[in-house]
């Protein structure tokens, strides 16, 4: 299995739109979920931002092509003198939107374009060991550099798929840290409003839930720091952010569950004050179904806001059932490595 995953790519300009030699019997090659450009990729798959295998015909989001993109006509694929070692994700599926449309990103700056052909690639690997190896092959991690002008810090992220009990599971974690900078000299307070532009501080764990951070505050009293932070939640995609949460560090760490009742997604927002810094974790766990078809009900509910919703019971929501299943898969992987 390791030989297959580490197959080196050979340069080849114009080979069916790929910058490497294509073996017709293997169908077409997709992209790593983190690769959305000829030199893109996460810290695991392309840390030096070198030229990497990239099929430009595979979308990295569900947005329609822009006006100028449509005017360009035929797509030109970059020529590479050398393509680094990369994992080929081959597929013999019919190439259409049901196969290549990816999940929406949790945050617009974090590119992880997981599509059905990835799920199918994992499912069809063969024995369970190979399925689990392929799931690990498309796990990613990295850091998105912040924007000081918008008071947005760096985002660290980790994405880990699992194949467990004939289901494709996904764990995603985003972490960011906010440090106090300049406080009012009289009141010892620093208040920062971060709600604009909204997309910079909006997180979407699934098609049905969105969180938008509004403001944070640091207050210093006799050299001691306390903090607060607020965010709003929209449980009806496209509706108002009318569910407000405000956290105060003097009340201790906050773990708030926002499990979705319309798709198999559990989501927790965790806030804490650590060494005078606000630390935020956005953790998401997904059950994306059996991957036997691109129209699996669990997959569609997580992929498309207007698809039929997956109705979860109150017991499933209260027991954090999806999170529990993903943690079980995680524990199984760790125990197998320890043997």
C-alpha positions, -999 to +999 in steps of 0.1 A: +000+000+000+028+024+008+043+019-027+010+029-043+006+060-021+041+072-028+041+067-066+062+094-082+046+115-110+063+118-144+062+152-162+040+152-193+026+183-209-009+181-222-017+145-211-055+147-209-051+180-191-027+167-165+009+176-161+019+140-158+015+108-177-020+093-175-026+056-176-059+053-193-069+021-175-069+041-142-094+067-153-089+103-143-069+118-115-083+142-089-067+165-064-056+163-028-084+181-009-059+209+000-046+214-036-066+241-053-038+255-075-005+245-093+016+252-062-009+249-034-013+224-006-012+221+031+019+218+054+018+181+050+014+177+013+032+207-001+050+227+027+074+244+003+047+254-022+064+235-051+047+226-084+023+198-076-001+176-096-033+196-101-063+190-123-077+224-129-110+210-141-118+198-106-135+227-087-123+236-052-157+251-044-192+251-056-192+287-070-200+292-106-172+304-129-169+342-131-175+363-162-139+366-172-132+330-165-160+320-189-146+344-215-111+327-214-126+296-231-103+266-231-084+260-199-046+260-201-028+236-178+006+248-165+036+229-178+060+216-152+097+208-156+093+186-126+064+174-105+072+164-069+062+131-054+025+132-048-004+108-041-025+101-071-062+099-064-075+079-094-111+076-103-131+057-129-164+075-120-182+095-146-169+131-141-197+154-132-207+178-104-222+150-082-187+135-081-165+166-078-185+192-059-168+196-025-180+202+010-181+239+018-151+250+039-156+258+076-138+291+070-132+307+036-095+308+041-090+271+049-091+251+017-101+215+021-122+205-009-134+170+000-156+156-027-174+123-033-146+109-055-123+111-024-148+091-004-151+065-032-113+063-035-111+054+002-140+029+001-128+010-029-092+006-016-097-031-008-090-045+027-097-024+058-060-017+063-058-001+028-090+018+033-077+033+066-043+041+049-061+060+021-082+079+046-050+090+064-034+099+030-059+127+026-056+142+061-042+177+062-029+203+086-015+238+082-016+275+092-034+303+075-016+336+081-037+362+098-046+397+088-034+424+112-055+451+095-086+431+103-074+420+138-076+384+125-050+360+140-034+330+124-057+300+120-041+266+127-061+237+113-061+199+113-083+176+092-084+139+097-107+115+078-114+080+091-129+048+075-147+031+104-174+004+104-180+010+066-186+047+071-165+077+061-159+100+092-143+134+093-127+154+122-118+190+116-103+214+142-095+251+139-075+269+166-067+306+169-053+327+197-060+363+205-034+384+225-041+417+242-024+446+223-032+481+234-055+489+263-071+522+273-046+538+297-074+551+320-098+521+321-073+494+314-096+479+288-092+468+252-124+463+232-122+451+195-152+446+173-145+420+146-178+415+129-169+434+097-163+422+071-185+394+083-170+365+062-136+370+078-150+360+112-177+335+100-173+298+105-197+273+089-193+238+104-221+224+081-247+238+056-272+245+084-251+262+111-229+293+110-210+311+138-200+348+135-176+363+161-186+398+171-161+412+196-136+405+223-124+424+253-094+423+276-095+441+310-065+446+333-070+451+370-039+453+393-018+435+366-043+407+362-061+400+329-096+389+324-113+386+290-147+381+273-158+372+238-191+370+219-204+353+188-237+348+172-251+316+156-274+311+127-292+277+128-311+284+095-287+289+066-294+323+051-313+335+082-304+359+109-276+354+135-300+357+164-286+331+188-260+350+208-233+336+231-212+357+254-183+341+273-164+356+303-131+342+315-140+347+351-166+320+347-141+295+334-136+276+301-166+273+278-175+242+258-207+249+238-222+221+216-239+231+184-249+197+170-268+199+138-302+182+137-303+183+098-271+165+090-247+142+109-224+169+122-215+176+158-198+210+165-182+224+196-169+259+202-144+260+230-131+292+246-105+297+274-081+322+288-046+307+288-016+328+298-035+360+293-046+350+258-080+340+244-077+305+229-105+294+206-111+258+193-137+251+166-141+213+165-163+195+140-171+158+136-190+144+106-205+111+096-206+113+058-222+079+052-212+046+035-198+063+003-215+037-019-231+063-040-228+100-046-264+104-035-261+088-001-285+107+022-259+115+049-234+128+023-260+150+005-273+165+038-237+176+046-230+187+010-260+208-001-281+232+019-312+225-002-309+187-001-332+165+019-323+169+056-312+141+078-334+141+109-315+133+140-332+124+172-329+144+204-311+115+220-285+115+192-280+153+196-277+152+234-253+122+234-231+138+207-234+106+188-213+116+158-185+129+180-185+097+199-183+076+168-153+096+154-135+094+188-141+056+187-124+055+152-096+077+165-091+054+195-090+024+172-062+039+151-041+048+181-045+013+196-035-003+163-003+018+161+006+009+197+006-028+189 
